[in-house]
Amino acid sequence: MFIFFMSLFCDPYVASCHANNGTIALEIYFREKHCGFISIKSEHVTSYISCGVKFFKGYMKREDVYFHYDRKKLKIISKKTNETRIKVKCSEEIHKKLKHELEKLNYNI
């Protein structure tokens, strides 16, 4: 019961950021357990996050979203509706690495 209650109020977090062959992979964790990923390529962003009662599976065109970082939260937001599609905790260090990798691959931030 406690884990269910905690999962309602706790956000998953980005544990790591890796780039390989034009793909940026963010590993998502919840309470020290791997629970998903966000994969960023030039043409699309795919994600699968299943942490407690929070579940999100998505495929978005890369040109239709933008990334926003504020108050230790990384958000992926729709350009069309301005709606937050994904929100996860993210350290400043990992955010800087993500930003650097996006710029290096010439993906618009």
C-alpha positions in Angstrom: 0.0 0.0 0.0 2.8 2.4 0.9 4.6 1.9 -2.5 1.3 2.5 -4.3 0.8 5.8 -2.3 4.4 6.9 -2.9 4.2 6.2 -6.6 1.3 8.7 -6.8 3.5 11.5 -5.6 7.0 10.6 -6.6 8.3 11.2 -10.1 10.6 9.0 -12.0 14.1 10.3 -12.7 16.7 10.3 -15.4 19.6 8.1 -14.2 21.8 8.4 -17.2 22.2 9.9 -20.7 24.1 8.1 -23.5 24.6 8.9 -27.2 25.4 6.3 -29.8 25.1 6.5 -33.6 22.7 9.4 -33.7 20.5 8.2 -30.9 20.4 9.7 -27.4 19.1 7.3 -24.7 17.9 8.4 -21.3 17.5 5.6 -18.8 14.6 6.2 -16.4 14.5 5.0 -12.8 12.0 5.0 -10.0 13.1 4.3 -6.4 16.5 2.9 -7.6 14.8 0.5 -10.1 15.0 0.7 -13.9 11.5 1.5 -15.2 11.8 2.9 -18.7 13.6 4.9 -21.3 13.4 7.9 -23.6 15.1 7.5 -27.0 15.7 10.6 -29.1 16.6 10.4 -32.8 16.6 13.0 -35.5 13.1 12.0 -36.7 11.3 10.9 -33.5 11.2 10.5 -29.8 10.1 7.2 -28.4 9.5 6.4 -24.7 8.3 3.8 -22.4 7.9 4.6 -18.7 6.2 2.2 -16.2 6.9 3.4 -12.6 4.4 2.4 -9.9 1.0 3.6 -11.1 2.5 6.0 -13.7 2.6 4.6 -17.2 3.5 6.3 -20.4 4.3 4.8 -23.8 4.8 7.2 -26.7 6.0 8.0 -30.1 6.3 11.6 -31.1 7.8 13.3 -34.2 11.0 15.1 -33.1 9.9 18.3 -34.9 6.7 18.4 -33.0 8.2 18.6 -29.5 10.7 20.6 -27.6 12.7 20.1 -24.4 12.4 22.3 -21.3 14.4 22.1 -18.1 13.2 23.9 -15.0 13.4 23.2 -11.3 15.3 19.9 -11.8 12.6 18.6 -14.1 13.0 17.7 -17.7 9.9 18.1 -19.8 9.1 17.1 -23.3 6.4 19.5 -24.5 4.2 19.5 -27.6 4.8 22.5 -29.9 1.3 22.3 -31.2 -0.7 22.2 -27.9 2.0 23.3 -25.5 1.0 20.3 -23.4 3.7 18.5 -21.3 4.0 14.9 -22.7 6.7 13.7 -20.3 8.0 15.1 -17.1 10.8 13.4 -15.2 13.3 14.5 -12.5 16.7 15.3 -14.0 19.9 16.5 -12.4 21.7 19.6 -13.7 24.7 17.4 -14.7 22.6 15.0 -16.8 20.6 17.9 -18.4 23.9 19.6 -19.4 25.0 16.3 -21.0 21.7 15.9 -22.8 21.8 19.5 -24.1 25.4 19.0 -25.3 24.5 15.7 -27.1 21.4 17.4 -28.7 23.6 20.3 -30.0 26.3 17.9 -31.2 23.8 16.0 -33.3 22.4 19.3 -34.5 18.9 18.5 -33.0 17.0 21.7 -32.2 16.5 22.2 -28.5 
